[in-house]
């Protein structure tokens, strides 16, 4: 194998087969065609938009597969509760006997350790900034590196950070499982929807240029806007799927306790 | 002149990969894979593929390490072989 690599073209060689055929076209014509300065985004979401659409569908399928394989609706036989004023932990072994969760008692994990004050505070301060950064990455996908996938993953990991620094219940209470499922599907539908709207407007599937009459503003900018819409769809789907996978793995599908 | 950095990072990548395969503790393997992904991300940056390196940093070094750790948390930490 090492001997074989000696025959490879040099790195960045303009005469190598990979840069001979289409690269020149993209480098010269991308800005003219699409009005997007970042070629990579233009290639990924416009020239080969079909590929990216099915990539998003693959991500969605990954989340769906994780849900179908791991989700366990049976619930636990034993419950742990913590008496909030005193901090005493109750272990209820009888499935029928449940305590009312409110200001007096709260649900508790078996492996519960008190959340560290420093971790909690640092994460609480950091999470909004991470989320703003994720939105920035999605919104600037056509100007700078990044885009829907990266932004979605960063947003999803900020939610995972919430689950790690507090506990899983905090996350599940704030973002319901149903909502995550809807987000994952809506993301894919936004992508497919924007692509499909192009067809009644007289273009081919994913031909963003034909959307110009629908959007006020500079018609030269329409392809960039189409890409932005598509990136937002990808971001929503990826964010939701990352959180779904994390919750299902870490709680063995029961969505009650975990890391 | 970016040759030395290239070579150093590449050596570290190979070192991380071999270490991740030979270590018995799976948690260490997960962290080593995170380091591996991060070094790969540096390598992509050196080669000028910033989009790829961004994806590698967020997906490879970030979320997938968390998934590995979560999976180890629910299974066992020791390998059989």
Interface residues (C-beta under 8 A of the other chain):
Chain A: X11 X38 X40 X41 X137 X145 X146 X147 X149 X150 X153 X154 X156 X157 X160 X164 X242 X245 X246 X249 X250 X252 X258 X259
Chain B: X47 X50 X51 X53 X54 X55 X58 X59 X62 X63 X66 X67 X69 X70 X71 X73 X74
